[in-house]
Amino acid sequence: MKDKIAHAAVQEIAQRGLKFSIRDVAGRLGISTKTLYQHFESKEELVDHIVVQSIGNMMAEEEKLMKDDSIPLTDKLFLALTLLPQGVAFHDIRVMKELELRYPEQWRQIDAYMNTGWENIRLIIHEGAAAGIFRPFDVELFIQVYVGALYQLIDQYASGGRLTLQQALEQMVGFLMEGIRSPANR
């Protein structure tokens, strides 16, 4: 039942942002709020559950990507840097900003993941550099630029809504990737 509730909450977030109510989620499922509260004590706990699920989903997708040797390293790096959890409502940049402002504890979890989940990216870059696909560069600086740019996207595009988070990430990573490719691989 928890997964059904979380799925209904994701649908509400997609429609209303994080301003959805527990009553909205219960109504979507055709259950009482009392029943919903038997599974989640608060809206914050429900949002926390969705954030934890999202991070777990991203980690699982990244592991799957890492094991797929049929994907060229440049494509693998691009896919890893633009990976977002499927079916989760955090694709909207405005929702990410809302999460940062209204749910600081949950935002800290996403922030921690964005700042620490880089081992696979480092492996791809080092493998690509060893193969001559990427020119030598400071990987830690690259990570800092990526994270800083992502935060800027969230801050700048939160009110504009011109791009989805996926579209913004793809464009941003495209800019970064063209700057790191070896001239022989352009």
N, C-alpha and C positions, 0 to 999 in steps of 0.2 A: 504493500500500500504506500510505503514511503516513496518508492520510485514513481508511482502514479501521481502522487501529490507534487513531487518535484517537477515532473513533466508538465503538469497543469500550471505550476508556478512559472515555469519557463515560457509557456504560451502567454501567460498574463504579462510577463516582463516584456515579451516581444511586442505586445499591444500597448501596454501602459507605462513601460519602464518600471523602475523600482517603486513607483507609487501605487502598485497594486495592493489590494487588501487581502487578508486571510479569507474574508467573506467572498471575494471574487474567485479565489482558488477553489473554495468549497463549492460555490455555485457551479463552477465549470465541471466539477466532478459529480455534482448531484448528491453531495454529502453535507452533513451539518458541520458548522465550525467546531462544535464539540468533538466530533469524530476526528477532524483534522488536528485539533490540539492534542489528541491522544498520541499522535505520531511526531508532532513538532510543537514544542512548548511556546514558540514565538515565531514571528515573521523573521526575526534575526537568525534564529536557528535554521529556519528553512533556507534563507539566503546563504547561510554558512554551508549547509549541505550541498547546495547547487555549486558553490565555489569549489568545495573539496572535490565534488564529482568532476567538475570542469578541469581542474588541475590533473586529476587522475586520468581523465580521458586524453588530455594532451600528452601526458607522459607515456601512455600506452601507444598512442599513435606515433610518437617519436621513436619508440623502441621498434615498432613495426617497420617504420621507414628505415631505421638504421640497419635492420637485418636484410633489407631488400638490395641485394648486390646488382640487380639489373638496372638500377637507376644511376645514371652518370653523376659524379660528385657535384658538379655545378648545379644540376637539377635537385639533387638531394639537399644541398645547402639551402637553396632557394625554398624548397618545400619545408624544411625544418624551421627556417626563419619566419615563414608565413603560416605556420601551423596554428590553427584555432580549433577548439573542440567543436565537433559537429552537433547540431541540434541544441546548442546552448545559446541563451539569449544575450551573451556578452559580445556578440558580433557588432552591436551598435555602439559607436564611440560614445554617444551620449549616456548610455547605460553604464559604461565603464567609468565615466566621470561622476555619474550619480552614485555609483558604488563607492568611489573614493571619498565623496563628500558625506554620504549618509551612513555608510557601513564601514567605519575605519578598521575594525578588526578583520573583517573579510578582505578589505583592500590590502591589508598588511600581508595576508596569505598570498595574494596574487603578486604583490610587490616582491615578496621574498622569492617566489618562484621565478619571476622575471629577472631577478638579480643573481640567482644561484643555479638555475637549471641549464648550465652551459657546457657540460662535459661532452655531450654528443656533438655539439657545434664545433668545439675545439678539435675533436677527433677528425671530423670531416675536413676542417681547414688544414690541419697538419698533414693528413693523408693527401689532400689536394696540392699542398705546397711541395711535399716530397715527390709527387708525380709531375710537378711543373705546371699544373693546371692553374694554381694561384701563385701570384708573385709573393715574395716574402713581405710580411707586414706584421705590425703589432696586434696580435689577436685580442689582447685585453682592451686596447684602445678601440678596436672594432666593436667589441661588446658594449663598451661604454657609449659609443656613438649610437649604436642600435637602441639601447635602452633609453638614452636621452631623447632620441628622435621619437621613439614610441610614446614617451610621456608628453612630448610636445604635441604629437598628433592628438592624443587624448585631450589635452588642454585646448588646443586651437580649434579642433573640429567638433568639439562637444556641442557648441551652440550652432554651428553651421549645418551639420548633417548632410554635407554634399557627398561624402563617401561612406561606405560601410567600413568597419574596421578591417575586414579582409582586403578590400580594395586599397585602402590606405597602406596597409602592410605590404602588399604586393608592389605598389609603386615605390615605397621607401626602400624595400629590399632590392628592387631593380636598380635604384640609384647606387646603393652600396655595392652590389655585386659587380656592376660594370667598372667600379673603381678598384676592385681587387683581382680581376681576371688578368692572367698573364697576357701580354700582347700577342703571343702565339696562339692563344685560345679565343680570341675575339671573333 
